[in-house]
């Protein structure tokens, strides 16, 4: 699933391409909105909220989409050939006089009143890339369940909106604990929200996600998807973490990170 900075960059690119323009052809290829008339609506703005995308129109409606594992928005010239996949994978289409925004394999496509956006994003914690980012609130939410494993808490979008598996893995490494360490036992817990915010801010403008400060190929991450720890060369261990329906592969270095192991 894309990290919050990837979704933020997608929103920014869609906003630059569509904001201020009127849809001349629009389709929502999902049963519940297949008859929606999108043509004639003017795009006011496109914003992200955590991992959610919100395309707001001048008629006070919002197109809410979520990429989850396989979804993607592609941008083309209005008359260009689409190359993001076969036509049957298109779930949303917005064409202006100059650009075409094509949503492929989107698992969530929901047209709603802008005033009702809280129904889909109101449960989220502070947005790590939002203008209203609140580090104090994020830390308070992180501490609500002291016995919860830190790796699970970091993936909970109600704590902080925007973190995915890559950043939760690397954050655990940076503060020196295994992902199964209870929140209460993380000595550097007060640093975690600020570190998460800085990592996403540093990476939000580009396609790569660097957590080590080294952008050379193979040097970008400390343990995520690595065979050996970048710091000490100890073989990296991996295991599943989380409830059955929300399990993710997590990585850790048994030398650099202290704490229980799942």
C-alpha positions in Angstrom: 0.0 0.0 0.0 1.4 3.4 -0.9 2.9 5.6 1.9 1.3 8.9 2.7 4.0 10.9 0.8 3.2 9.0 -2.4 -0.5 9.8 -2.0 0.4 13.5 -1.2 2.4 13.7 -4.4 -0.4 12.1 -6.4 -2.8 14.7 -5.0 -0.4 17.6 -5.9 0.0 16.4 -9.5 -3.7 16.0 -9.9 -4.3 19.4 -8.4 -1.8 21.1 -10.7 -3.4 19.4 -13.7 -7.1 19.7 -12.9 -7.7 22.6 -10.4 -9.5 25.5 -12.0 -10.6 23.4 -15.1 -14.0 22.1 -16.1 -14.6 18.5 -16.8 -15.7 18.0 -20.4 -15.9 14.2 -20.1 -16.2 12.2 -16.9 -17.0 8.7 -16.0 -17.2 6.8 -12.7 -17.1 3.1 -13.7 -18.4 1.6 -10.6 -22.0 0.4 -10.1 -23.1 2.9 -7.5 -22.0 5.9 -9.6 -22.2 4.7 -13.1 -24.9 7.2 -14.0 -23.3 10.2 -12.4 -23.0 13.2 -14.7 -19.4 14.5 -14.2 -19.1 16.7 -17.3 -19.7 20.4 -16.5 -18.2 20.2 -13.0 -15.3 22.5 -12.2 -12.4 21.1 -10.1 -11.7 23.4 -7.2 -8.8 21.4 -5.7 -7.4 18.0 -5.1 -6.0 17.2 -1.6 -4.8 14.2 0.3 -5.8 13.2 3.8 -3.5 10.5 5.0 -3.8 7.9 2.3 -7.2 9.2 1.0 -7.6 11.4 -2.1 -10.3 14.1 -2.2 -11.2 15.8 -5.5 -13.4 18.7 -4.7 -15.8 20.2 -7.3 -17.5 23.6 -7.5 -21.0 22.0 -6.9 -20.0 21.1 -3.4 -19.3 17.5 -4.2 -16.2 15.4 -3.6 -14.8 12.4 -5.4 -13.2 10.3 -2.7 -10.8 7.6 -3.8 -8.2 5.3 -2.1 -5.4 3.5 -3.8 -4.9 0.7 -1.3 -2.6 -1.9 -2.8 -3.1 -1.7 -6.6 -4.8 1.6 -7.4 -3.2 4.4 -9.3 -4.0 7.8 -11.0 -2.3 8.5 -14.3 -2.2 11.8 -16.1 -2.2 12.3 -19.8 -2.7 15.0 -22.4 -6.4 15.3 -23.3 -5.9 13.5 -26.6 -3.0 11.1 -25.6 -3.3 7.4 -25.6 -3.7 5.9 -22.1 -1.0 3.5 -21.1 -1.7 2.6 -17.5 -3.4 -0.7 -18.2 -6.3 -2.2 -20.1 -9.5 -0.1 -20.4 -11.5 -2.5 -18.2 -9.3 -1.6 -15.3 -10.3 2.1 -15.4 -12.6 3.0 -12.5 -12.6 6.8 -12.9 -12.0 9.2 -15.7 -11.9 13.0 -15.7 -11.0 14.8 -18.9 -10.6 18.6 -19.2 -9.7 20.6 -22.3 -6.0 19.9 -21.7 -5.5 16.9 -19.4 -7.0 13.5 -18.8 -6.9 11.9 -15.3 -7.4 8.2 -15.4 -7.9 6.1 -12.2 -6.8 2.5 -12.6 -7.9 -0.4 -10.3 -9.2 2.0 -7.7 -10.9 -0.1 -4.9 -12.7 2.9 -3.5 -14.6 5.4 -5.7 -17.2 7.4 -3.9 -19.0 10.6 -5.0 -20.3 12.5 -2.0 -21.2 15.9 -0.6 -18.1 17.8 0.4 -19.8 18.5 3.7 -19.9 14.8 4.4 -16.1 14.1 4.0 -15.8 13.5 7.7 -17.7 10.2 7.1 -14.7 8.8 5.3 -11.7 10.7 6.8 -13.0 12.0 10.2 -11.6 9.0 12.0 -8.1 9.7 11.0 -5.4 11.0 13.3 -3.3 14.1 12.6 -2.2 14.1 9.0 1.6 13.9 8.8 1.6 16.0 5.7 -1.4 18.2 6.5 -1.4 21.9 7.2 -3.0 20.9 10.6 -0.3 18.5 11.6 -0.2 18.3 15.4 2.7 16.4 16.9 1.3 16.7 20.5 -2.0 15.1 19.5 -0.2 12.4 17.6 1.9 11.5 20.6 -1.1 11.5 22.9 -2.9 9.1 20.5 0.2 6.9 20.4 0.2 6.6 24.2 -3.5 5.7 24.5 -2.8 1.9 24.5 0.6 1.5 26.3 0.8 -2.2 25.9 0.1 -2.2 22.1 3.1 -3.2 20.0 4.7 -0.1 18.5 4.7 -1.6 15.0 0.9 -2.0 15.1 0.3 1.4 16.6 2.3 3.1 13.9 0.2 1.5 11.1 -3.0 2.7 12.8 -4.3 5.6 10.8 -6.3 6.8 13.8 -3.0 7.5 15.5 -1.2 9.3 12.6 -2.5 9.4 9.1 0.0 8.6 6.3 2.4 5.9 7.7 2.7 2.6 5.8 4.8 -0.5 6.2 8.1 1.0 5.0 8.1 3.9 7.4 6.9 1.9 10.4 9.7 -0.6 9.8 12.4 2.1 9.5 11.0 4.2 12.4 11.3 1.2 14.7 14.9 0.8 13.6 15.8 4.4 14.1 14.5 4.4 17.7 16.2 1.0 18.3 13.3 -1.2 19.2 11.7 -4.2 17.6 8.2 -3.8 16.1 6.7 -5.9 19.0 8.0 -3.7 21.8 5.1 -2.3 23.8 4.5 1.4 23.3 5.2 2.0 27.0 8.7 0.5 26.7 9.9 2.7 23.8 12.3 5.0 25.5 12.4 7.4 22.6 8.6 7.4 22.1 8.3 11.2 22.3 10.6 11.5 19.3 8.5 9.2 17.1 5.8 11.6 15.7 8.4 14.2 14.9 10.6 11.7 13.2 7.7 10.4 11.2 6.8 13.9 10.1 10.3 14.7 9.0 10.7 11.5 7.0 7.5 12.1 5.0 8.3 15.8 4.5 11.8 15.0 3.1 10.4 12.5 0.7 7.1 14.0 -0.4 8.3 15.8 -3.5 9.9 12.8 -5.2 9.3 9.2 -6.2 12.0 7.7 -3.8 11.6 7.2 -0.1 14.9 7.5 1.7 15.2 7.0 5.5 19.0 6.8 5.8 20.0 10.1 4.2 21.8 8.1 1.4 20.0 8.1 -1.9 22.4 5.7 -3.7 20.8 2.5 -4.9 20.7 -0.1 -2.2 21.5 2.5 0.5 18.1 4.1 1.0 16.8 2.0 3.9 18.3 0.5 7.1 16.4 -2.8 7.2 13.3 -2.6 5.0 13.4 -5.3 2.4 17.1 -5.8 3.0 19.1 -9.0 3.6 21.6 -7.4 5.9 21.4 -4.3 8.2 22.9 -1.3 6.5 24.5 -0.2 9.8 26.0 -3.4 11.2 25.6 -6.0 8.3 23.8 -8.5 10.6 21.3 -10.5 8.6 17.9 -8.8 8.7 15.0 -10.9 10.1 11.5 -10.7 8.9 8.1 -11.8 10.2 4.4 -11.1 9.9 2.8 -8.7 12.3 -0.8 -7.7 13.0 -4.3 -9.1 13.0 -5.1 -11.8 10.5 -6.8 -9.4 8.1 -4.2 -6.6 8.5 -0.9 -8.6 8.6 2.2 -7.0 7.1 5.7 -8.2 6.7 8.0 -6.4 9.1 11.8 -6.4 9.2 14.2 -5.8 12.0 17.9 -6.1 12.9 18.5 -8.4 15.9 21.7 -6.5 16.8 20.5 -2.9 16.5 17.0 -3.3 17.8 16.1 -4.4 21.3 12.8 -5.9 22.5 10.5 -8.8 22.1 10.1 -10.7 18.8 6.9 -12.0 17.3 
